[in-house]
Amino acid sequence: MKRLGALFAVLSAATAVWAQAQLPNVADVTGAVVSEAADVTIHVDQKYGDDANDGLSETAALKTLKAGMDKAVSELRNGKGVLLLIHPGVYRESLGSLTFGSGRTKPFVIQGTDAEHVVISGSDVFSDWKPYKEGIWQTAWPHNFGNNYHDWSAELIAHRCEMVFINGQPLRQVILETYAESGNQFISYAGFRKPEEVLTPGTFGVAERFENGDKIFICPPPGVDLSTARVEVAVRHTFMSLIAKDGVVFRNLTFQYFANRFLFPWTAEPVINFVGTINVLLENCRFYWNNGTPAGFSLPSLTVKKCDFSYNGGSGFSTGNGCQNMILEDTRTNFNGWRPFFGGDTDWFAGGVKHHQTRKQIVRRHQSVGNLTNGFWYDVHCKNIYVEELTVLFSYERGLTCEISYGPFLIVKSLLAFNRSHDLLYYTLGEFTFERNIVYGKTLDIDRAAVDWKWYPRPGDSHWELESFSPGHITVKQNVFSAAEDKLWLWDFNNNPSDPQYKEGYSAADNLYWHDSGSDAKRFFYGDWDGNTNGNFRGWLSWIGPARESNGQWLDPQFENPQNLDFRFKESSPLKAVECDYHAVAVDAEVLERTRRFFAWAGLGYAVPQGTLGGGSNCGAAVEASPSAVTEFRLYGNYPNPFNVSTLIAYDLAKDGWVRIEIFDLLGRRVALLADERQTQGRHTVRFDGGSLPSGAYLYRLSADGFCPTRKMLLIR
């Protein structure tokens, strides 16, 4: 069989030309254009500040965000650029709507000293818990959140917005007050379920009707002592709305535990709402464990860098009509979508990211993992989209979906793997280019293909009628399509197999196809959904035609260890020489660990390969909302293990203190000291480079506050 080494030896030079030819029109995309020239710095310090101060120095800081924001708005209206500097603390406030008058265009930077320790929380601490029944506690519930309305059907749990956290760990909500459904709404009260009959350890429920006592009930996990535990309950829906501001920066801030309502993604109730605002920069901000979609962007000139939108009930974030000139770089949207998932609606409702009517967008190095819905979704009428080094793993539904959009799209150098439904779904698009990507299909518990090309006009559909178009040209070049389960490839005309424009518009070159079994029998489905051909690779090439699929190869790409998310190519791989032209990476070991924990919390245990990591699927929910979420010391297994030259070691610190990490050989001799310093509470990772050591087994030890575990690793040179 022909090897691809010679073919790809010239790939680096050739792809520069191909990429330039296929790029959407994004040359003028700038993202936010924002000045940070501040005339005034206003300090807010929850611990040491006082709202009677003027806030103009660290020693005269204000205490509350409200006082700081009021002063900032006043200075902006007086024509001054403002830096609002927020010092460490958990700020439990909501600021409402802000208008800026003549200060609309003045520089405004809202910045924490560091994102890990500057937390803006939608929760309050509830401490007056009284016994109700064995294992169940109760306290007064002064709120009446009601059932949120949304247009698509989902069970009642998806219409609620209460959340409870004990020592940073989320409890799962159980419905106590039931309602009958009518037209996707729950307005007719149907009855009350007694807490002692339905609550189990790790759950809570709310009785907000007067006749049921206006109570909130919790059933803590085993081992929790409520006399010392911190119980936080989400009570605020949103943080703030910015009205008609031109130029604002949010930096180094964490937003968590807001009870924002889960609605349609494009009409979501965001934690921060931008109304008539342009030129917005979000940098190094974190949105964790909010009930709905924490950020919805329908604004021009937006940059989102180094931000993390994870563990939210709705989408990580969404974009909508008016969102154009956007740059998204080095961001994450992981483990979102749990609210509709619990309501039984996972498919067409949310995504790790969901884009609508978004124009001129550049995406680089985005990660979307473990979302209980779709991973990364371009939903209707998106134009001029460039995506590079996208990673989408373990989506409960599809990985990357591109739907009903004119385009052009360029998806390049990305990794799609282990998504429960399709890894890639092309669904009725205009111009589309898919180049130098890795698709590893393992469709888990349902019978879907790793890749699905679908053309399906929808006359009368409001999405379609908004801006109808004809099929565009599909360009598929130098990709690696590999699968571990049944189907690899699906070409679907949706009851229109004679549509020549769709088939004639397809061109592919230099793609590599493989199945882990080595057999191509019945891996390719092509034609109409109801009567397609179930064939092999040669059958596919014959059907699509050599002019439209040139130099395709049935050949093993030889990944290092895809079950452990190591998609680097082996030394013997035909692609090793051009590995840098692909997103052929070994994903951080913690991604597997966090996915297992989150899926276990959600009631899923099947979707994550076990690999060589410890932890199993019953180790609780992964919570990264704040350092306080880490409540015990822990040393994780290194990754990769065995390793060649370098490996990562992760560990949890339950509190601040002195930390030492040492490496020993099997004779007890210390061969490396990786850390010997004071570190803060939370999750840490350190890299060990064994380049100067011989092959063999080594021990690594963590010493912190009397906690001294040791684990073994294997260096293979």
Secondary structure by P-SEA (a helix, b strand, c coil): cccccccccaaaaaaaaaaaaccccccccccccccccccbbbbbbcccccccccccccccccccaaaaaaaaaaaaaabbbbbbccccccccccccccccccccccbbbbccccccccccccbbbbcccccccccbbbbbbccccccccccccccccccbbbbbbcccbbbbbbbcbbbbbcccccccccccccccccccccccccccccccccccccccccccccccbbbbbbccccccccccccbbbbcbbbbcccccccccccccccccccccccbbbbccccccccccccccccccbbbbccccccccccccbbbcccccbbbbccccccccaaaaaaacccccccccbbbccccbbbbcbbbbcccccccccccccccbbbbcbbbbcccccccbbbccccccccccbbbbccccccccccccccbbbbcbbbbbbcccccccccbbbbbbbbccccccccccccccbbbbcbbbbbbcccccbbbbccccccaaaaaaabbbcbbbbbbcccccccccccccccccccccaaaaaaaaccccccccccccccccccccccccccccccccccccccccccccaaaaaaaaaaaaaacccccccccccccccccccccccccccccccccccccccccccbbbbbbccccccbbbbbbbccccccccccccccccccbbbbbbbcccccbbbbbbbbbcccbbbbbbbbbcc
